[in-house]
Amino acid sequence: MHKHHSALGLATALRPVQPVTLIRPHAAERAARFFVEKFPGRSLYAVKANPSPDLLQILWASGITHYDVASITEVRMVAKTLPEAELCFMHPVKAEEAIREAYFTHGVKTFSLDSIEELEKIKRATRHASDLTLAVRLRVSSDHSKLSLASKFGAAPSEVSDLLMATRQAADTLGICFHVGSQAMTPRAYTEAMEQVRAAIVQAAVTVDLVDVGGGFPSVYPGMEPPALEAYFAAIHAAFEDLPISYSAELWCEPGRALCAEYASLLVRVERRRGDELYINDGAYGALFDAAHVGWRFPVKLVREDESDTRDMAFSFYGPTCDDLDHMAGPFMLPADTRAGDYIEIGMLGAYGCAMRTAFNGFGDVGTVIAEDEPMASLYTGIEEPRRNSVVTLKRN
């Protein structure tokens, strides 16, 4: 095992040819403890954000006991990694075979749905089981979020009443869930959605036992500095307390990005500079999918032994493949003298970075480093003192 005091030490000593992922277990632990201790209900980890078994074990050890899974492959993987975890199949459109295996083989009893057709499918697949927790997903606005999730799933207002009444008949525990979109920048995203929950309950006149506010909790990126998460929790709690629901009703949430974004960053090498364009050894088909396809701006810093004394300028990136689509427009602010052979750390890639990686064009060989220094940005650094003695341990995938 190679040990270094920092990403700079790693780059200086090893000069890695391939990209290296730096993972920070303490950052994931800190985020998990924050949700466990401060969210006024139960937190489910949205596995799709980063399905790494190592991360799942970190979150479990930090108090996350419930997991939002979206496919039978995620069900199998989490069940194998965390046999005692509670799995919740929260994809609203599932194969009947997947529902059957999840229920009878893996003990999954919680399912979401947004149509009568899905309700009937769940009933058939579970042989009309009497121990189901069924959450009806409402379609809500994503206007306050950076990435919309308002089009694909969710029952329309005209459908909700009949669906809730039918689901109440089939469910041991009836829930309502929604998703405000990814990277919600204001607590209003949740309070406005909760108004729709209230209207649905009143219209259907059913007893609701569970309200799941979904994901969307933000992280910090350049140009995206959200309010403190406590403000989101307070607004959600106040809205929940005002709902006409069962006295023993539970409140759930499904953080993905907020639990794992700070867990990982990426060390890349500049292979060529062409004006304000840098050719790097990872890109749109690797960990930088969001930077390419939705214009996400990740924090960046030059990793060079001799610090640059030149001003920053705006760069765009090209990835290593032969595809023109392998382009990240940025802008990414780096010293104007950045050149071929330099290393760049790209932060906040624990969410959706490694999960989106492919081996297109033969690229995809990535090292993994365990780092104890702080992430490049954080919503949680006030919880405990930053670790001063940074050590990284190199592992190969």
C-alpha positions as CSV (number, residue, x, y, z in Angstrom):
1,M,0.0,0.0,0.0
2,H,1.3,3.4,-1.0
3,K,0.8,6.2,1.6
4,H,0.9,9.9,0.9
5,H,0.0,13.0,2.8
6,S,-2.2,14.5,0.1
7,A,-3.3,14.3,-3.5
8,L,-0.2,16.4,-4.3
9,G,2.0,13.9,-2.7
10,L,0.3,11.1,-4.7
11,A,0.8,13.0,-8.0
12,T,4.4,13.9,-7.2
13,A,5.5,10.5,-6.1
14,L,3.6,8.2,-8.5
15,R,2.8,10.4,-11.5
16,P,-0.2,8.2,-12.3
17,V,-0.9,7.7,-16.0
18,Q,-4.6,6.8,-15.4
19,P,-7.2,8.8,-13.5
20,V,-7.3,8.2,-9.7
21,T,-10.4,8.4,-7.6
22,L,-9.8,9.8,-4.1
23,I,-12.4,8.5,-1.7
24,R,-12.9,10.0,1.8
25,P,-14.7,7.6,4.1
26,H,-14.8,10.2,6.9
27,A,-16.8,12.6,4.7
28,A,-19.5,10.0,4.1
29,E,-19.5,9.1,7.8
30,R,-20.0,12.7,8.7
31,A,-22.9,13.2,6.2
32,A,-24.6,10.0,7.3
33,R,-24.4,11.0,11.0
34,F,-25.8,14.4,10.1
35,F,-28.9,13.0,8.6
36,V,-29.4,10.3,11.2
37,E,-29.1,12.8,14.0
38,K,-30.8,15.9,12.5
39,F,-33.4,14.8,10.0
40,P,-36.7,14.6,11.9
41,G,-37.5,11.1,10.6
42,R,-35.9,8.2,8.8
43,S,-33.2,8.6,6.1
44,L,-33.0,6.1,3.2
45,Y,-29.8,6.2,1.1
46,A,-30.6,6.4,-2.7
47,V,-28.3,3.7,-3.9
48,K,-28.3,4.9,-7.5
49,A,-26.2,7.9,-6.6
50,N,-23.2,5.7,-5.8
51,P,-23.7,1.9,-5.4
52,S,-20.2,1.2,-4.2
53,P,-20.3,-1.7,-1.6
54,D,-17.5,0.1,0.4
55,L,-19.7,3.2,0.6
56,L,-22.8,1.2,1.6
57,Q,-20.9,-0.4,4.5
58,I,-19.7,3.0,5.6
59,L,-23.2,4.4,5.6
60,W,-24.5,1.3,7.4
61,A,-21.9,1.6,10.1
62,S,-22.8,5.3,10.5
63,G,-26.5,4.6,11.2
64,I,-28.2,4.4,7.7
65,T,-30.3,1.2,7.9
66,H,-32.8,1.8,5.1
67,Y,-31.9,1.9,1.3
68,D,-33.8,3.2,-1.7
69,V,-33.2,0.7,-4.5
70,A,-34.4,1.2,-8.0
71,S,-33.7,-2.1,-9.8
72,I,-33.6,-5.8,-9.0
73,T,-29.8,-5.6,-9.5
74,E,-29.6,-3.0,-6.8
75,V,-31.8,-5.1,-4.6
76,R,-29.5,-8.1,-5.0
77,M,-26.3,-6.1,-4.5
78,V,-27.5,-4.3,-1.3
79,A,-29.0,-7.5,0.1
80,K,-25.7,-9.3,-0.4
81,T,-23.6,-6.4,1.0
82,L,-25.9,-5.5,3.9
83,P,-28.0,-8.6,4.8
84,E,-29.8,-6.8,7.6
85,A,-30.7,-3.6,5.7
86,E,-34.2,-2.7,5.0
87,L,-34.7,-2.3,1.2
88,C,-37.4,-0.1,-0.3
89,F,-38.1,-0.6,-4.0
90,M,-38.9,3.0,-4.9
91,H,-38.9,2.9,-8.7
92,P,-42.6,3.5,-9.7
93,V,-42.5,1.2,-12.8
94,K,-41.0,-2.3,-12.1
95,A,-41.0,-5.6,-13.9
96,E,-43.4,-8.0,-12.3
97,E,-40.6,-10.6,-12.1
98,A,-38.5,-8.0,-10.2
99,I,-41.2,-7.4,-7.7
100,R,-41.7,-11.1,-7.1
101,E,-38.1,-11.8,-6.5
102,A,-37.7,-8.7,-4.3
103,Y,-40.6,-9.7,-2.1
104,F,-40.1,-13.5,-1.9
105,T,-36.4,-13.8,-2.1
106,H,-35.1,-10.7,-0.5
107,G,-37.9,-9.7,1.9
108,V,-38.7,-6.4,0.3
109,K,-42.0,-5.1,1.5
110,T,-41.9,-1.5,0.6
111,F,-42.8,-0.4,-3.0
112,S,-43.7,2.8,-4.7
113,L,-46.2,3.2,-7.5
114,D,-47.9,5.9,-9.5
115,S,-50.7,4.1,-11.4
116,I,-53.5,1.6,-10.9
117,E,-51.6,-0.7,-13.3
118,E,-48.5,-0.8,-11.1
119,L,-50.7,-1.4,-8.0
120,E,-52.3,-4.4,-9.7
121,K,-48.8,-5.6,-10.8
122,I,-47.6,-5.4,-7.2
123,K,-50.6,-7.3,-5.9
124,R,-50.2,-10.1,-8.4
125,A,-46.4,-10.4,-7.9
126,T,-46.7,-10.6,-4.1
127,R,-49.8,-12.9,-4.2
128,H,-51.9,-10.2,-2.6
129,A,-49.6,-10.0,0.5
130,S,-51.0,-8.3,3.5
131,D,-47.8,-6.9,4.9
132,L,-47.0,-4.3,2.2
133,T,-45.9,-0.7,2.6
134,L,-47.1,1.0,-0.6
135,A,-46.2,4.6,-1.3
136,V,-48.1,6.5,-4.0
137,R,-45.8,8.9,-5.8
138,L,-47.2,12.3,-6.6
139,R,-46.0,14.4,-9.6
140,V,-44.6,17.6,-8.1
141,S,-42.7,20.6,-9.5
142,S,-38.9,20.6,-10.0
143,D,-38.9,24.4,-10.5
144,H,-36.6,25.0,-7.5
145,S,-34.1,22.3,-8.5
146,K,-31.1,22.2,-10.9
147,L,-32.2,18.9,-12.5
148,S,-35.8,18.1,-13.1
149,L,-37.5,14.9,-12.1
150,A,-41.0,16.2,-12.9
151,S,-41.8,14.5,-16.2
152,K,-41.3,10.8,-16.0
153,F,-43.0,9.7,-12.8
154,G,-45.8,10.7,-10.5
155,A,-49.6,10.5,-10.5
156,A,-51.3,13.6,-11.8
157,P,-53.7,15.5,-9.5
158,S,-56.7,14.0,-11.3
159,E,-55.5,10.5,-10.7
160,V,-54.4,10.7,-7.1
161,S,-57.6,10.3,-5.2
162,D,-58.7,7.1,-6.8
163,L,-55.2,5.7,-6.6
164,L,-54.8,6.5,-2.9
165,M,-58.2,4.9,-2.1
166,A,-57.3,1.7,-4.1
167,T,-53.8,1.5,-2.6
168,R,-55.3,1.9,0.9
169,Q,-57.2,-1.3,0.4
170,A,-54.1,-3.2,-0.6
171,A,-51.6,-1.7,1.8
172,D,-50.8,-2.5,5.4
173,T,-49.0,0.8,5.5
174,L,-50.1,3.6,3.1
175,G,-47.6,6.2,2.1
176,I,-47.3,9.2,-0.1
177,C,-44.0,10.1,-1.7
178,F,-42.6,12.6,-4.2
179,H,-39.3,13.9,-5.6
180,V,-38.7,17.6,-6.1
181,G,-35.7,17.1,-8.5
182,S,-32.0,16.9,-7.9
183,Q,-30.1,19.7,-6.2
184,A,-33.0,21.6,-4.7
185,M,-31.8,25.1,-4.0
186,T,-34.5,26.2,-1.5
187,P,-36.6,24.5,1.2
188,R,-39.6,25.9,-0.6
189,A,-39.3,22.9,-3.0
190,Y,-40.4,20.7,-0.2
191,T,-43.0,22.9,1.4
192,E,-44.8,23.5,-1.9
193,A,-44.8,19.7,-2.6
194,M,-46.2,19.1,0.9
195,E,-49.1,21.4,0.0
196,Q,-49.9,18.9,-2.8
197,V,-49.7,16.1,-0.3
198,R,-52.2,17.8,2.0
199,A,-54.6,18.4,-0.9
200,A,-54.3,14.7,-2.0
201,I,-55.0,13.4,1.5
202,V,-58.0,15.7,2.0
203,Q,-59.5,14.9,-1.4
204,A,-59.1,11.1,-1.0
205,A,-60.1,11.1,2.7
206,V,-57.7,8.2,3.5
207,T,-55.5,7.5,6.5
208,V,-51.9,8.0,5.5
209,D,-49.2,6.3,7.6
210,L,-46.1,7.5,5.9
211,V,-44.8,10.6,4.0
212,D,-41.6,10.2,2.1
213,V,-40.2,13.6,0.8
214,G,-37.7,11.8,-1.5
215,G,-34.3,13.2,-2.4
216,G,-33.1,16.4,-3.9
217,F,-31.1,17.6,-0.9
218,P,-28.2,19.6,-2.3
219,S,-24.4,19.7,-2.1
220,V,-22.0,22.6,-2.8
221,Y,-20.7,23.3,-6.3
222,P,-19.4,26.5,-8.0
223,G,-22.3,28.8,-8.4
224,M,-24.6,26.6,-6.3
225,E,-24.3,27.5,-2.7
226,P,-27.6,26.3,-1.0
227,P,-28.9,27.2,2.4
228,A,-27.9,25.1,5.4
229,L,-29.6,21.6,5.4
230,E,-31.1,22.4,8.8
231,A,-33.3,24.9,7.0
232,Y,-34.6,22.2,4.8
233,F,-35.2,19.9,7.7
234,A,-37.1,22.5,9.7
235,A,-39.4,23.4,6.8
236,I,-40.1,19.7,6.1
237,H,-40.8,19.0,9.8
238,A,-43.2,22.0,10.1
239,A,-45.1,21.0,7.0
240,F,-45.3,17.3,8.1
241,E,-46.6,18.3,11.5
242,D,-49.4,20.2,9.8
243,L,-50.7,17.3,7.7
244,P,-53.9,15.5,8.4
245,I,-52.3,12.1,8.8
246,S,-52.2,9.2,11.3
247,Y,-51.0,10.2,14.7
248,S,-48.2,7.6,14.4
249,A,-47.3,8.5,10.8
250,E,-43.6,8.3,9.8
251,L,-41.5,10.8,7.9
252,W,-38.9,9.6,5.5
253,C,-36.4,11.1,3.1
254,E,-34.1,9.6,0.4
255,P,-30.8,11.5,0.2
256,G,-28.4,10.4,-2.4
257,R,-26.2,13.3,-3.5
258,A,-26.2,14.8,0.0
259,L,-24.7,11.6,1.5
260,C,-22.1,10.8,-1.1
261,A,-21.1,13.9,-3.1
262,E,-18.2,14.7,-0.7
263,Y,-17.1,11.1,-0.6
264,A,-15.0,11.2,-3.8
265,S,-13.0,13.4,-6.1
266,L,-10.9,12.7,-9.2
267,L,-7.3,13.3,-10.0
268,V,-6.7,13.7,-13.8
269,R,-3.7,14.5,-15.9
270,V,-3.6,17.1,-18.6
271,E,-2.4,15.4,-21.8
272,R,-2.6,18.5,-24.1
273,R,-3.4,22.2,-24.0
274,R,-5.0,23.9,-27.0
275,G,-5.7,27.6,-26.1
276,D,-8.3,27.5,-23.4
277,E,-9.0,23.8,-23.9
278,L,-7.4,21.1,-21.8
279,Y,-7.3,17.5,-22.9
280,I,-7.6,15.3,-19.8
281,N,-7.6,11.6,-19.2
282,D,-11.2,11.2,-18.0
283,G,-14.4,12.7,-19.3
284,A,-18.0,12.3,-20.5
285,Y,-17.9,8.5,-20.7
286,G,-16.2,8.3,-17.3
287,A,-16.8,10.1,-14.1
288,L,-17.6,13.5,-15.8
289,F,-20.9,12.5,-17.4
290,D,-22.8,15.3,-15.7
291,A,-20.1,17.9,-16.5
292,A,-20.6,17.0,-20.2
293,H,-24.3,16.3,-20.6
294,V,-26.0,18.7,-18.2
295,G,-23.3,21.3,-17.9
296,W,-22.5,20.6,-14.2
297,R,-19.6,22.7,-12.9
298,F,-17.5,20.8,-10.4
299,P,-14.8,22.5,-8.2
300,V,-11.3,22.1,-9.6
301,K,-7.8,22.9,-8.4
302,L,-4.4,22.6,-10.0
303,V,-2.2,19.9,-8.2
304,R,1.4,21.1,-8.8
305,E,4.4,21.0,-6.4
306,D,5.3,24.6,-7.3
307,E,2.2,26.7,-6.8
308,S,1.2,28.9,-9.7
309,D,1.4,32.6,-9.3
310,T,-0.6,33.4,-12.4
311,R,-4.3,34.5,-12.4
312,D,-7.1,32.0,-13.0
313,M,-8.7,31.8,-16.4
314,A,-11.7,29.8,-17.8
315,F,-10.9,26.4,-19.4
316,S,-13.1,23.7,-21.0
317,F,-12.1,20.1,-20.9
318,Y,-11.9,17.4,-23.6
319,G,-12.0,13.8,-22.4
320,P,-9.8,10.9,-23.7
321,T,-12.1,9.3,-26.2
322,C,-12.3,10.0,-29.9
323,D,-15.9,11.4,-29.6
324,D,-16.6,15.1,-30.0
325,L,-19.3,14.7,-27.3
326,D,-16.5,14.0,-24.8
327,H,-16.4,17.7,-24.0
328,M,-17.0,19.5,-20.7
329,A,-17.7,23.2,-21.4
330,G,-17.3,24.4,-17.8
331,P,-16.0,27.0,-17.4
332,F,-13.4,25.5,-15.0
333,M,-11.3,28.2,-13.4
334,L,-7.6,27.2,-13.2
335,P,-4.3,29.1,-13.3
336,A,-3.5,30.5,-16.7
337,D,-0.2,28.6,-16.9
338,T,-1.8,25.2,-16.6
339,R,-0.1,22.9,-19.1
340,A,0.3,19.3,-20.3
341,G,1.7,17.1,-17.6
342,D,-0.1,18.9,-14.8
343,Y,-2.6,17.2,-12.6
344,I,-6.0,18.6,-11.7
345,E,-8.3,17.5,-8.8
346,I,-12.0,17.6,-9.7
347,G,-14.1,17.6,-6.5
348,M,-17.6,16.5,-5.4
349,L,-17.8,13.4,-7.7
350,G,-19.0,10.9,-5.1
351,A,-22.5,11.3,-6.4
352,Y,-23.1,10.0,-9.9
353,G,-19.4,10.1,-10.9
354,C,-18.2,6.5,-10.5
355,A,-21.8,5.3,-11.0
356,M,-21.9,6.7,-14.6
357,R,-18.5,5.4,-15.6
358,T,-18.1,3.3,-18.8
359,A,-15.2,1.6,-20.6
360,F,-16.0,3.3,-23.9
361,N,-13.1,3.4,-26.4
362,G,-11.0,1.3,-24.0
363,F,-10.8,4.0,-21.3
364,G,-11.9,3.2,-17.8
365,D,-8.8,1.9,-15.9
366,V,-9.0,4.0,-12.7
367,G,-7.1,3.7,-9.4
368,T,-8.7,4.3,-6.1
369,V,-7.2,6.2,-3.2
370,I,-8.4,6.4,0.4
371,A,-7.9,10.0,1.6
372,E,-8.2,11.6,5.0
373,D,-8.0,15.2,3.9
374,E,-11.1,17.3,3.6
375,P,-13.3,17.4,0.5
376,M,-13.0,20.4,-1.8
377,A,-16.4,21.7,-0.6
378,S,-18.6,20.7,2.3
379,L,-21.9,21.4,4.0
380,Y,-20.8,19.5,7.0
381,T,-17.4,20.7,8.0
382,G,-18.8,22.5,11.1
383,I,-19.7,19.2,12.7
384,E,-16.2,18.1,13.6
385,E,-12.7,19.5,13.2
386,P,-11.0,18.9,9.9
387,R,-8.4,16.1,10.0
388,R,-5.0,17.7,10.0
389,N,-2.8,14.7,9.3
390,S,-3.8,13.8,5.8
391,V,-2.9,10.3,4.7
392,V,-3.9,8.5,1.5
393,T,-3.7,4.8,0.8
394,L,-3.6,3.6,-2.8
395,K,-5.7,0.7,-3.9
396,R,-6.3,-0.7,-7.4
397,N,-9.8,-1.6,-8.7
